[in-house]
């Protein structure tokens, strides 16, 4: 994976975009408020690339959160592997990452808040000076709240989490290249392809119910080289089942032709050798 080091402006841009909570979302209160979505995958899908990127990203994010620690206390809080019911994808898994740490509490109503959480809803577009005049009086904390006493120092102590920095690095990398880990993706693709080949072979073998197990195994072994030529032609480790059936049929014909020739050319009992 190509590593991208994102500056604070880029980290803020990702946060502003990804923390915008969908109007019809009813999940955990942390989602889209303190934790932003990073990657998702459908649970019942054949998309190997999505599976590979999801697992790779989850490992990278947890490692970043727990860097220098002997436990997983930080990653357990900052990185959430969530099960989500999505209207378009059905059941899916989605990674949420805590964006900020330190600073004032989430419900702080003081004037030192540093960022509008919902700039599009109040029209300030994230500019503090505009927000001071643009936010409606009934904003209810959706943007900056300008009353009350703040005893903390939001501006001075709030920082991006290590996991969020890693998340933005991952998102930036995916904008330039779709695979996070070539090795992991290739391994998953080959395993899926091999599984599909085995299934296709079993279906082809069922057409010849009178072949013995030994004959079936020998024929399958003789198909290996021809089947290997099919690897990579179909996406997501897929296989052309008709081609597998053709390869098996041709290998079977060759196998029994060889057995017939061996039988016909075998010396008869009592036959004199001409050699």
Backbone as CSV, one residue per row, in Angstrom:
resi,resn,N_x,N_y,N_z,CA_x,CA_y,CA_z,C_x,C_y,C_z
1,UNK,0.840,-1.201,0.000,0.000,0.000,0.000,0.871,1.245,0.000
2,UNK,0.531,2.233,-0.834,1.226,3.509,-0.847,0.764,4.329,0.348
3,UNK,1.713,4.857,1.111,1.363,5.613,2.309,1.219,7.096,1.990
4,UNK,0.118,7.691,2.437,-0.133,9.108,2.254,-0.170,9.776,3.627
5,UNK,0.626,10.823,3.799,0.588,11.592,5.024,-0.297,12.812,4.780
6,UNK,-1.444,12.858,5.438,-2.401,13.942,5.215,-2.145,15.091,6.188
7,UNK,-2.199,16.318,5.687,-2.061,17.470,6.574,-3.384,17.718,7.296
8,UNK,-3.356,18.656,8.238,-4.538,18.894,9.063,-5.713,19.408,8.246
9,UNK,-5.436,20.168,7.199,-6.530,20.667,6.362,-7.255,19.496,5.689
10,UNK,-6.485,18.523,5.210,-7.091,17.350,4.579,-7.862,16.531,5.595
11,UNK,-7.300,16.386,6.794,-7.993,15.652,7.855,-9.321,16.328,8.194
12,UNK,-9.324,17.662,8.218,-10.547,18.406,8.516,-11.566,18.268,7.395
13,UNK,-11.089,18.269,6.154,-11.997,18.137,5.016,-12.711,16.785,5.044
14,UNK,-11.938,15.721,5.293,-12.561,14.397,5.395,-13.566,14.357,6.546
15,UNK,-13.191,14.957,7.686,-14.077,14.947,8.853,-15.377,15.679,8.561
16,UNK,-15.262,16.850,7.932,-16.457,17.647,7.639,-17.399,16.886,6.718
17,UNK,-16.828,16.195,5.749,-17.659,15.481,4.774,-18.259,14.211,5.364
18,UNK,-17.471,13.460,6.116,-17.914,12.142,6.567,-18.711,12.168,7.868
19,UNK,-18.637,13.255,8.599,-19.408,13.344,9.839,-20.823,13.862,9.612
20,UNK,-21.174,14.125,8.369,-22.527,14.589,8.088,-23.497,13.418,8.215
21,UNK,-24.324,13.457,9.222,-25.203,12.336,9.556,-26.391,12.265,8.596
22,UNK,-26.619,11.092,7.989,-27.799,10.942,7.122,-29.080,11.178,7.909
23,UNK,-30.047,11.768,7.256,-31.294,12.104,7.949,-32.070,10.871,8.379
24,UNK,-31.895,9.746,7.666,-32.666,8.546,7.989,-31.853,7.525,8.776
25,UNK,-30.724,7.959,9.364,-29.871,7.022,10.097,-30.307,6.949,11.551
26,UNK,-30.478,5.714,12.040,-30.940,5.552,13.412,-30.052,4.665,14.244
27,UNK,-28.768,4.621,13.967,-27.859,3.736,14.670,-27.281,4.357,15.931
28,UNK,-26.156,3.819,16.346,-25.423,4.259,17.527,-25.199,5.779,17.461
29,UNK,-25.378,6.452,18.599,-25.223,7.909,18.641,-23.809,8.365,18.299
30,UNK,-22.825,7.476,18.448,-21.454,7.866,18.117,-21.243,7.991,16.618
31,UNK,-22.018,7.227,15.852,-21.838,7.228,14.409,-22.243,8.580,13.827
32,UNK,-21.357,9.146,13.019,-21.545,10.432,12.358,-21.512,11.615,13.324
33,UNK,-21.189,11.379,14.571,-21.030,12.471,15.522,-19.577,12.519,16.005
34,UNK,-19.149,11.499,16.723,-17.749,11.428,17.148,-16.951,10.477,16.249
35,UNK,-17.634,9.529,15.633,-16.980,8.529,14.782,-17.496,8.664,13.343
36,UNK,-16.571,8.716,12.404,-16.920,8.876,10.989,-16.753,7.545,10.252
37,UNK,-17.586,7.293,9.243,-17.468,6.061,8.465,-16.255,6.114,7.538
38,UNK,-15.582,4.978,7.408,-14.381,4.917,6.565,-14.584,3.969,5.389
39,UNK,-14.901,2.711,5.685,-15.113,1.716,4.629,-16.290,0.828,5.007
40,UNK,-16.950,0.284,3.993,-18.057,-0.647,4.218,-17.970,-1.780,3.218
41,UNK,-18.578,-2.904,3.577,-18.680,-4.034,2.654,-19.977,-4.769,2.935
42,UNK,-20.586,-5.268,1.889,-21.788,-6.079,2.050,-21.396,-7.440,2.618
43,UNK,-22.175,-7.930,3.590,-21.830,-9.195,4.240,-22.058,-10.393,3.327
44,UNK,-23.022,-10.314,2.443,-23.325,-11.435,1.550,-23.026,-11.015,0.117
45,UNK,-21.745,-10.921,-0.180,-21.317,-10.439,-1.485,-20.115,-11.239,-1.959
46,UNK,-19.918,-11.284,-3.267,-18.764,-11.956,-3.849,-17.647,-10.973,-4.171
47,UNK,-17.734,-9.760,-3.645,-16.748,-8.724,-3.946,-15.489,-8.956,-3.120
48,UNK,-14.516,-9.660,-3.721,-13.280,-9.994,-3.013,-12.473,-8.744,-2.694
49,UNK,-12.462,-7.785,-3.603,-11.694,-6.562,-3.373,-12.217,-5.810,-2.153
50,UNK,-13.539,-5.723,-2.020,-14.118,-5.046,-0.856,-13.758,-5.775,0.426
51,UNK,-13.791,-7.105,0.395,-13.431,-7.893,1.574,-11.965,-7.667,1.951
52,UNK,-11.086,-7.694,0.946,-9.653,-7.521,1.195,-9.364,-6.131,1.749
53,UNK,-9.901,-5.102,1.119,-9.654,-3.731,1.580,-10.211,-3.511,2.982
54,UNK,-11.362,-4.095,3.264,-11.986,-3.931,4.581,-11.109,-4.547,5.672
55,UNK,-10.682,-5.784,5.457,-9.851,-6.462,6.455,-8.506,-5.755,6.610
56,UNK,-7.899,-5.343,5.504,-6.612,-4.653,5.566,-6.748,-3.333,6.306
57,UNK,-7.782,-2.569,5.967,-7.992,-1.269,6.617,-8.247,-1.435,8.110
58,UNK,-9.045,-2.418,8.479,-9.357,-2.634,9.893,-8.086,-2.950,10.679
59,UNK,-7.214,-3.778,10.122,-5.953,-4.112,10.790,-5.055,-2.879,10.911
60,UNK,-4.972,-2.082,9.841,-4.133,-0.878,9.869,-4.642,0.138,10.882
61,UNK,-5.947,0.310,10.947,-6.529,1.288,11.865,-6.323,0.877,13.319
62,UNK,-6.531,-0.391,13.602,-6.323,-0.866,14.974,-4.858,-0.753,15.381
63,UNK,-3.968,-1.078,14.448,-2.537,-0.985,14.743,-2.137,0.463,15.011
64,UNK,-2.689,1.394,14.246,-2.366,2.808,14.454,-2.877,3.293,15.809
65,UNK,-4.085,2.882,16.164,-4.669,3.311,17.440,-3.896,2.753,18.627
66,UNK,-3.391,1.543,18.493,-2.724,0.869,19.613,-1.202,0.970,19.545
67,UNK,-0.697,1.795,18.662,0.754,1.908,18.502,1.427,2.267,19.826
68,UNK,2.405,1.456,20.234,3.129,1.696,21.476,2.454,1.161,22.716
69,UNK,1.330,0.471,22.550,0.594,-0.069,23.688,0.619,-1.595,23.652
70,UNK,0.403,-2.186,24.824,0.344,-3.648,24.929,-1.083,-4.164,24.976
71,UNK,-2.062,-3.253,24.929,-3.463,-3.668,24.987,-4.228,-3.032,23.827
72,UNK,-5.517,-3.306,23.776,-6.346,-2.771,22.688,-7.376,-1.773,23.218
73,UNK,-7.087,-1.169,24.348,-8.057,-0.270,24.978,-8.410,0.898,24.060
74,UNK,-7.411,1.470,23.404,-7.660,2.634,22.549,-8.404,2.225,21.280
75,UNK,-7.931,1.176,20.620,-8.591,0.770,19.374,-10.019,0.296,19.624
76,UNK,-10.273,-0.294,20.786,-11.642,-0.710,21.105,-12.591,0.484,21.155
77,UNK,-12.054,1.645,21.524,-12.874,2.846,21.617,-12.870,3.649,20.314
78,UNK,-11.721,3.716,19.674,-11.574,4.591,18.514,-11.959,3.934,17.196
79,UNK,-11.921,2.611,17.115,-12.206,1.898,15.859,-13.358,0.922,16.104
80,UNK,-14.450,1.112,15.389,-15.638,0.279,15.570,-15.918,-0.502,14.289
81,UNK,-15.967,-1.823,14.431,-16.361,-2.702,13.326,-17.849,-2.969,13.502
82,UNK,-18.654,-2.186,12.800,-20.092,-2.163,13.080,-20.883,-2.989,12.072
83,UNK,-21.940,-3.601,12.563,-22.901,-4.262,11.703,-24.045,-3.302,11.414
84,UNK,-24.282,-3.035,10.139,-25.255,-2.016,9.740,-26.277,-2.629,8.778
85,UNK,-27.514,-2.203,8.929,-28.555,-2.558,7.964,-28.700,-1.382,7.012
86,UNK,-28.264,-1.568,5.750,-28.256,-0.484,4.769,-29.387,-0.673,3.770
87,UNK,-30.040,0.424,3.409,-31.218,0.331,2.532,-30.858,-0.212,1.147
88,UNK,-29.629,0.041,0.676,-29.244,-0.407,-0.660,-28.410,-1.686,-0.635
89,UNK,-27.578,-1.848,0.404,-26.639,-2.963,0.458,-27.143,-4.131,1.295
90,UNK,-28.255,-3.944,2.009,-28.717,-4.995,2.908,-27.850,-5.008,4.160
91,UNK,-27.536,-6.191,4.675,-26.672,-6.299,5.844,-25.228,-6.073,5.417
92,UNK,-24.566,-5.178,6.117,-23.181,-4.891,5.758,-22.382,-4.575,7.020
93,UNK,-21.074,-4.584,6.853,-20.167,-4.192,7.923,-19.548,-2.862,7.542
94,UNK,-19.383,-1.991,8.534,-18.832,-0.665,8.256,-17.889,-0.262,9.378
95,UNK,-16.763,0.313,8.988,-15.770,0.766,9.961,-16.024,2.232,10.289
96,UNK,-16.181,2.522,11.583,-16.292,3.898,12.056,-15.066,4.222,12.906
97,UNK,-14.517,5.410,12.708,-13.292,5.809,13.407,-13.529,7.122,14.144
98,UNK,-13.101,7.171,15.401,-13.213,8.408,16.175,-12.290,9.458,15.577
99,UNK,-12.834,10.647,15.355,-12.077,11.689,14.667,-11.186,12.470,15.624
100,UNK,-11.751,12.952,16.728,-11.009,13.813,17.640,-10.826,13.150,19.005
101,UNK,-9.818,13.623,19.699,-9.631,13.251,21.101,-9.142,14.478,21.856
102,UNK,-9.379,14.494,23.167,-8.994,15.658,23.960,-10.024,16.768,23.812
103,UNK,-9.715,17.925,24.346,-10.628,19.062,24.251,-11.782,18.942,25.211
104,UNK,-12.811,19.718,24.952,-13.983,19.731,25.813,-14.864,18.515,25.566
105,UNK,-15.779,18.295,26.491,-16.728,17.212,26.336,-17.595,17.458,25.114
106,UNK,-18.196,16.376,24.622,-19.022,16.459,23.417,-20.178,17.440,23.579
107,UNK,-20.716,17.553,24.811,-21.879,18.422,25.008,-21.489,19.822,25.473
108,UNK,-20.239,20.209,25.268,-19.789,21.542,25.665,-20.596,22.611,24.926
109,UNK,-21.109,23.629,25.679,-21.904,24.702,25.066,-21.179,26.036,25.126
110,UNK,-19.886,26.001,25.397,-19.143,27.256,25.521,-18.708,27.824,24.186
111,UNK,-18.171,29.057,24.217,-17.811,29.761,22.987,-16.509,29.292,22.350
112,UNK,-15.809,28.357,22.987,-14.508,27.981,22.430,-14.603,26.787,21.499
113,UNK,-15.811,26.339,21.155,-15.937,25.243,20.197,-15.263,25.636,18.892
114,UNK,-14.565,24.698,18.262,-13.687,25.051,17.146,-14.284,24.792,15.779
115,UNK,-15.369,24.082,15.713,-15.846,23.695,14.393,-17.349,23.477,14.395
116,UNK,-17.999,23.886,13.320,-19.426,23.646,13.186,-19.647,22.229,12.717
117,UNK,-20.402,21.434,13.457,-20.604,20.041,13.095,-21.526,19.844,11.916
118,UNK,-22.414,20.816,11.667,-23.372,20.686,10.576,-23.403,21.987,9.763
119,UNK,-22.303,22.297,9.085,-22.240,23.585,8.394,-23.313,23.738,7.323
120,UNK,-23.704,22.650,6.668,-24.681,22.772,5.594,-26.076,23.089,6.121
121,UNK,-26.334,22.697,7.369,-27.674,22.904,7.905,-27.895,24.334,8.360
122,UNK,-26.817,25.034,8.737,-27.002,26.392,9.238,-26.515,27.446,8.258
123,UNK,-25.830,27.033,7.195,-25.421,27.963,6.164,-24.088,28.629,6.389
124,UNK,-23.388,28.300,7.474,-22.122,28.985,7.748,-20.957,28.382,6.986
125,UNK,-21.148,27.167,6.467,-20.123,26.469,5.691,-18.807,26.352,6.447
126,UNK,-18.903,26.194,7.752,-17.720,25.936,8.545,-16.910,27.159,8.922
127,UNK,-17.364,28.364,8.590,-16.640,29.581,8.925,-17.175,30.139,10.234
128,UNK,-16.286,30.279,11.213,-16.748,30.656,12.549,-17.401,32.032,12.579
129,UNK,-16.816,32.985,11.870,-17.366,34.339,11.903,-18.764,34.366,11.304
130,UNK,-18.945,33.651,10.199,-20.268,33.604,9.591,-21.255,32.877,10.497
131,UNK,-20.758,31.828,11.168,-21.637,31.043,12.016,-22.167,31.881,13.181
132,UNK,-21.363,32.839,13.639,-21.789,33.665,14.757,-23.071,34.425,14.421
133,UNK,-23.283,34.728,13.145,-24.473,35.478,12.760,-25.471,34.631,11.982
134,UNK,-24.997,33.510,11.372,-25.868,32.743,10.487,-26.659,31.660,11.204
135,UNK,-26.132,31.151,12.297,-26.824,30.062,12.972,-28.152,30.548,13.541
136,UNK,-29.205,29.775,13.370,-30.497,30.157,13.957,-30.458,30.025,15.473
137,UNK,-31.314,30.735,16.128,-31.305,30.727,17.591,-31.684,29.374,18.163
138,UNK,-32.440,28.577,17.396,-32.860,27.265,17.870,-31.963,26.158,17.318
139,UNK,-30.685,26.476,17.114,-29.741,25.532,16.521,-29.606,24.265,17.361
140,UNK,-29.837,24.352,18.688,-29.812,23.181,19.580,-28.503,22.414,19.519
141,UNK,-27.421,23.139,19.353,-26.131,22.470,19.385,-25.736,21.810,18.090
142,UNK,-26.567,21.926,17.046,-26.202,21.322,15.775,-24.998,22.039,15.163
143,UNK,-24.799,23.307,15.537,-23.626,24.049,15.091,-23.000,24.690,16.335
144,UNK,-22.210,25.729,16.166,-21.635,26.375,17.333,-22.730,26.932,18.240
145,UNK,-22.541,26.753,19.506,-23.475,27.324,20.477,-22.730,28.432,21.195
146,UNK,-23.318,29.608,21.261,-22.564,30.789,21.661,-22.958,31.331,23.033
147,UNK,-23.428,30.475,23.884,-23.758,30.930,25.210,-23.168,29.956,26.222
148,UNK,-23.139,30.330,27.459,-22.620,29.444,28.489,-21.136,29.678,28.721
149,UNK,-20.638,29.071,29.781,-19.237,29.213,30.143,-18.500,27.920,29.837
150,UNK,-17.406,28.034,29.114,-16.583,26.859,28.808,-15.349,26.896,29.687
151,UNK,-15.147,25.845,30.479,-14.006,25.817,31.384,-12.810,25.117,30.773
152,UNK,-13.016,24.524,29.580,-11.916,23.819,28.935,-11.229,24.685,27.898
153,UNK,-10.371,24.077,27.120,-9.658,24.797,26.075,-9.743,23.972,24.801
154,UNK,-10.897,24.038,24.121,-11.102,23.218,22.931,-10.055,23.501,21.881
155,UNK,-9.765,24.784,21.664,-8.840,25.155,20.608,-7.447,24.591,20.854
156,UNK,-7.066,24.527,22.122,-5.678,24.151,22.402,-5.433,22.679,22.603
157,UNK,-6.466,21.904,22.962,-6.209,20.523,23.352,-6.823,19.478,22.435
158,UNK,-7.809,19.834,21.626,-8.424,18.828,20.772,-7.510,18.503,19.599
159,UNK,-7.290,17.220,19.361,-6.422,16.782,18.271,-7.093,15.644,17.506
160,UNK,-6.580,15.365,16.326,-7.046,14.220,15.561,-6.456,12.949,16.157
161,UNK,-7.255,11.900,16.216,-6.754,10.625,16.734,-5.790,9.996,15.724
162,UNK,-4.931,9.123,16.230,-4.002,8.414,15.345,-4.771,7.544,14.351
163,UNK,-5.871,6.982,14.814,-6.680,6.146,13.926,-7.281,6.981,12.795
164,UNK,-7.697,8.226,13.104,-8.263,9.068,12.053,-7.199,9.475,11.029
165,UNK,-6.008,9.751,11.501,-4.921,10.058,10.564,-4.675,8.873,9.626
166,UNK,-4.690,7.677,10.191,-4.515,6.479,9.364,-5.697,6.297,8.420
167,UNK,-6.891,6.583,8.907,-8.086,6.444,8.062,-8.000,7.354,6.847
168,UNK,-7.584,8.596,7.051,-7.475,9.529,5.935,-6.359,9.123,4.983
169,UNK,-5.294,8.549,5.523,-4.229,8.017,4.673,-4.760,6.902,3.785
170,UNK,-5.591,6.036,4.364,-6.190,4.930,3.606,-7.125,5.455,2.526
171,UNK,-7.964,6.419,2.888,-8.909,6.976,1.918,-8.175,7.679,0.778
172,UNK,-7.094,8.378,1.109,-6.306,9.042,0.072,-5.648,8.025,-0.848
173,UNK,-5.155,6.940,-0.272,-4.511,5.897,-1.074,-5.512,5.259,-2.029
174,UNK,-6.733,5.022,-1.556,-7.752,4.391,-2.394,-8.222,5.300,-3.523
175,UNK,-8.072,6.597,-3.355,-8.423,7.502,-4.438,-7.456,7.363,-5.614
176,UNK,-6.221,6.904,-5.315,-5.230,6.748,-6.366,-5.099,5.344,-6.902
177,UNK,-5.460,4.337,-6.072,-5.317,2.934,-6.477,-6.309,2.105,-5.662
178,UNK,-7.037,1.190,-6.289,-8.169,0.551,-5.600,-7.819,-0.576,-4.637
179,UNK,-6.556,-1.012,-4.582,-6.191,-2.165,-3.751,-5.250,-1.715,-2.640
180,UNK,-5.609,-2.012,-1.400,-4.754,-1.655,-0.275,-3.600,-2.633,-0.102
181,UNK,-3.851,-3.911,-0.287,-2.824,-4.940,-0.081,-2.900,-5.942,-1.233
182,UNK,-1.969,-5.840,-2.164,-1.969,-6.710,-3.342,-1.862,-8.174,-2.948
183,UNK,-1.007,-8.474,-1.977,-0.787,-9.853,-1.574,-2.055,-10.472,-1.002
184,UNK,-2.722,-9.731,-0.112,-3.949,-10.235,0.492,-5.032,-10.430,-0.559
185,UNK,-5.158,-9.459,-1.443,-6.186,-9.557,-2.494,-5.924,-10.742,-3.415
186,UNK,-4.667,-10.937,-3.841,-4.333,-12.047,-4.736,-4.596,-13.388,-4.074
187,UNK,-4.259,-13.487,-2.786,-4.486,-14.737,-2.058,-5.980,-15.053,-1.966
188,UNK,-6.780,-14.049,-1.661,-8.232,-14.256,-1.571,-8.814,-14.612,-2.941
189,UNK,-8.318,-13.966,-3.989,-8.820,-14.231,-5.331,-8.509,-15.664,-5.747
190,UNK,-7.283,-16.120,-5.454,-6.911,-17.479,-5.845,-7.705,-18.517,-5.053
191,UNK,-7.888,-18.268,-3.762,-8.672,-19.202,-2.951,-10.105,-19.296,-3.467
192,UNK,-10.696,-18.172,-3.840,-12.045,-18.183,-4.376,-12.077,-18.920,-5.721
193,UNK,-11.071,-18.674,-6.556,-11.007,-19.329,-7.864,-10.871,-20.844,-7.692
194,UNK,-9.989,-21.278,-6.775,-9.800,-22.708,-6.559,-11.079,-23.358,-6.049
195,UNK,-11.796,-22.683,-5.177,-13.061,-23.200,-4.679,-14.071,-23.336,-5.811
196,UNK,-14.117,-22.342,-6.690,-15.041,-22.396,-7.820,-14.671,-23.504,-8.797
197,UNK,-13.373,-23.703,-9.015,-12.920,-24.780,-9.903,-13.338,-26.141,-9.348
198,UNK,-13.120,-26.335,-8.058,-13.490,-27.614,-7.443,-14.989,-27.878,-7.573
199,UNK,-15.781,-26.830,-7.372,-17.232,-26.983,-7.489,-17.638,-27.298,-8.936
200,UNK,-17.001,-26.618,-9.889,-17.302,-26.869,-11.300,-16.881,-28.275,-11.711
201,UNK,-15.749,-28.738,-11.193,-15.290,-30.100,-11.498,-16.266,-31.144,-10.954
202,UNK,-16.741,-30.933,-9.729,-17.692,-31.873,-9.143,-18.957,-31.964,-9.985
203,UNK,-19.411,-30.834,-10.495,-20.600,-30.875,-11.340,-20.324,-31.615,-12.646
204,UNK,-19.151,-31.389,-13.228,-18.794,-32.081,-14.469,-18.681,-33.584,-14.241
205,UNK,-18.175,-33.970,-13.086,-17.984,-35.400,-12.791,-19.301,-36.126,-12.565
206,UNK,-20.321,-35.388,-12.144,-21.606,-36.032,-11.876,-22.267,-36.576,-13.148
207,UNK,-21.816,-36.128,-14.307,-22.370,-36.632,-15.561,-21.909,-38.068,-15.849
208,UNK,-20.866,-38.499,-15.160,-20.284,-39.818,-15.444,-20.331,-40.665,-14.172
209,UNK,-21.540,-41.071,-13.827,-21.766,-41.726,-12.544,-21.140,-43.121,-12.456
210,UNK,-20.789,-43.714,-13.595,-20.238,-45.069,-13.553,-18.709,-45.091,-13.485
211,UNK,-18.083,-43.942,-13.555,-16.627,-43.889,-13.382,-16.286,-44.176,-11.927
212,UNK,-15.210,-44.904,-11.700,-14.787,-45.189,-10.327,-14.136,-43.963,-9.716
213,UNK,-13.980,-43.981,-8.399,-13.337,-42.855,-7.722,-11.904,-42.685,-8.197
214,UNK,-11.222,-43.803,-8.412,-9.831,-43.733,-8.868,-9.754,-43.122,-10.263
215,UNK,-10.668,-43.535,-11.137,-10.678,-42.970,-12.485,-10.987,-41.473,-12.453
216,UNK,-11.964,-41.098,-11.649,-12.339,-39.692,-11.529,-11.167,-38.853,-11.033
217,UNK,-10.455,-39.372,-10.035,-9.303,-38.648,-9.487,-8.194,-38.516,-10.520
218,UNK,-7.924,-39.576,-11.286,-6.875,-39.529,-12.306,-7.218,-38.527,-13.406
219,UNK,-8.470,-38.511,-13.805,-8.893,-37.579,-14.849,-8.770,-36.135,-14.362
220,UNK,-9.192,-35.889,-13.134,-9.101,-34.536,-12.565,-7.648,-34.077,-12.500
221,UNK,-6.747,-34.983,-12.113,-5.322,-34.631,-12.055,-4.786,-34.251,-13.438
222,UNK,-5.277,-34.922,-14.458,-4.797,-34.644,-15.810,-5.319,-33.316,-16.347
223,UNK,-6.324,-32.740,-15.670,-6.900,-31.457,-16.100,-6.150,-30.258,-15.527
224,UNK,-5.253,-30.491,-14.606,-4.671,-29.402,-13.817,-4.086,-28.292,-14.683
225,UNK,-3.259,-28.642,-15.645,-2.595,-27.615,-16.446,-3.594,-26.805,-17.270
226,UNK,-4.554,-27.485,-17.874,-5.554,-26.783,-18.689,-6.434,-25.881,-17.827
227,UNK,-6.788,-26.351,-16.617,-7.601,-25.532,-15.726,-6.836,-24.305,-15.239
228,UNK,-5.544,-24.452,-15.018,-4.732,-23.327,-14.552,-4.723,-22.191,-15.560
229,UNK,-4.870,-22.526,-16.838,-4.896,-21.491,-17.872,-6.132,-20.605,-17.772
230,UNK,-7.156,-21.047,-17.030,-8.380,-20.271,-16.893,-8.286,-19.204,-15.810
231,UNK,-7.263,-19.279,-14.978,-7.154,-18.359,-13.841,-6.962,-16.915,-14.325
232,UNK,-7.750,-16.021,-13.773,-7.609,-14.599,-14.057,-8.488,-14.071,-15.160
233,UNK,-9.217,-14.946,-15.838,-10.059,-14.482,-16.944,-11.417,-13.959,-16.467
234,UNK,-11.858,-14.406,-15.302,-13.137,-13.956,-14.752,-12.881,-13.133,-13.492
235,UNK,-13.669,-12.084,-13.246,-13.451,-11.252,-12.057,-13.793,-11.982,-10.769
236,UNK,-13.197,-11.523,-9.681,-13.490,-12.031,-8.336,-13.311,-13.540,-8.220
237,UNK,-12.292,-14.071,-8.886,-12.025,-15.506,-8.768,-13.062,-16.371,-9.437
238,UNK,-13.802,-15.799,-10.369,-14.845,-16.557,-11.043,-14.278,-17.560,-12.035
239,UNK,-15.137,-18.456,-12.523,-14.722,-19.502,-13.458,-15.834,-19.723,-14.478
240,UNK,-15.452,-20.039,-15.700,-16.420,-20.387,-16.741,-16.727,-21.876,-16.618
241,UNK,-17.897,-22.186,-16.104,-18.245,-23.579,-15.817,-18.284,-24.422,-17.088
242,UNK,-18.729,-23.858,-18.176,-18.791,-24.615,-19.425,-17.392,-24.999,-19.904
243,UNK,-16.431,-24.103,-19.729,-15.056,-24.423,-20.113,-14.490,-25.535,-19.237
244,UNK,-14.834,-25.517,-17.964,-14.379,-26.595,-17.075,-14.972,-27.933,-17.525
245,UNK,-16.241,-27.925,-17.864,-16.882,-29.153,-18.345,-16.232,-29.651,-19.630
246,UNK,-15.897,-28.732,-20.543,-15.238,-29.124,-21.795,-13.859,-29.714,-21.521
247,UNK,-13.114,-29.080,-20.629,-11.773,-29.570,-20.299,-11.862,-30.956,-19.672
248,UNK,-12.802,-31.140,-18.752,-12.931,-32.446,-18.098,-13.357,-33.510,-19.116
249,UNK,-14.270,-33.176,-20.010,-14.746,-34.138,-21.009,-13.592,-34.577,-21.926
250,UNK,-12.805,-33.602,-22.380,-11.674,-33.936,-23.239,-10.637,-34.776,-22.496
251,UNK,-10.394,-34.462,-21.244,-9.429,-35.232,-20.456,-9.950,-36.650,-20.224
252,UNK,-11.248,-36.777,-20.010,-11.834,-38.105,-19.794,-11.742,-38.950,-21.065
253,UNK,-12.044,-38.336,-22.209,-11.940,-39.063,-23.473,-10.510,-39.548,-23.698
254,UNK,-9.547,-38.673,-23.448,-8.145,-39.052,-23.627,-7.743,-40.159,-22.656
255,UNK,-8.274,-40.085,-21.435,-7.939,-41.082,-20.411,-8.427,-42.472,-20.819
256,UNK,-9.684,-42.566,-21.244,-10.217,-43.882,-21.594,-9.700,-44.358,-22.951
257,UNK,-9.333,-43.455,-23.834,-8.688,-43.873,-25.088,-7.334,-44.506,-24.801
258,UNK,-6.617,-43.920,-23.866,-5.320,-44.490,-23.494,-5.489,-45.862,-22.855
259,UNK,-6.500,-45.996,-21.975,-6.743,-47.297,-21.361,-7.115,-48.340,-22.421
260,UNK,-7.921,-47.942,-23.406,-8.323,-48.879,-24.461,-7.128,-49.304,-25.285
261,UNK,-6.267,-48.359,-25.614,-5.078,-48.698,-26.399,-4.144,-49.613,-25.627
262,UNK,-3.996,-49.353,-24.338,-3.151,-50.209,-23.514,-3.713,-51.633,-23.461
263,UNK,-5.043,-51.730,-23.399,-5.676,-53.044,-23.345,-5.513,-53.782,-24.678
264,UNK,-5.706,-53.075,-25.780,-5.599,-53.707,-27.095,-4.169,-54.130,-27.417
265,UNK,-3.210,-53.375,-26.929,-1.825,-53.668,-27.217,-1.153,-54.553,-26.198
266,UNK,-1.882,-54.913,-25.188,-1.299,-55.770,-24.142,-1.071,-57.167,-24.717
267,UNK,0.039,-57.832,-24.385,0.308,-59.190,-24.892,-0.676,-60.198,-24.327
268,UNK,-1.101,-61.134,-25.206,-2.014,-62.177,-24.768,-1.273,-63.275,-24.044
269,UNK,-1.977,-63.922,-23.149,-1.335,-65.027,-22.413,-0.897,-66.121,-23.385
270,UNK,0.338,-66.535,-23.301,0.871,-67.588,-24.162,1.365,-67.096,-25.511
271,UNK,1.205,-65.771,-25.782,1.647,-65.242,-27.055,3.166,-65.128,-27.078
272,UNK,3.779,-65.550,-28.218,5.229,-65.490,-28.323,5.648,-64.076,-28.666
273,UNK,6.694,-63.635,-28.052,7.217,-62.312,-28.327,8.052,-62.378,-29.598
274,UNK,7.891,-61.369,-30.481,8.678,-61.302,-31.716,9.980,-60.555,-31.519
275,UNK,10.198,-60.019,-30.384,11.433,-59.276,-30.144,12.606,-60.232,-29.986
